[in-house]
Amino acid sequence: MQKKLTLTMDEEVYRGLREVVGPRRISRFIEDLVRPHVVRHDLCDAYREMAAEEAREAAALEWAEATVADVADEAR
C-alpha cells in the first residue's frame, strides 16, 4: 500500500529534481534513495530466497569453480 507524503524543500532543489529526474518520477527517485536506510530485511531470508533460484545458484557455482582453478595456477 502506498501513502502520500508532503515534503518541503528548497525551490532550487525542487527545480533540479524536475529537470534531472523528471516531474512524474520524483516520488520513485526519493523512495529508491531512502529505502535502504529505513527498510530492514532479514539477511537469512534474503540468502534463502537467493539459494532457491536454481539458475543463479548454478551460475554462482560455475563461477566459483572457475575462480578456484585460476587461483590454483597462481605462483606462491
Buried (B, 14 or more C-beta within 10 A) or exposed (E): EEEEEEEEEEEEEEEEBEEEBEEEEBEEEBEEEEEEEEEEEEEEEEEEEEEEEEEEEEEEEEEEEEEEEEEEEEEE
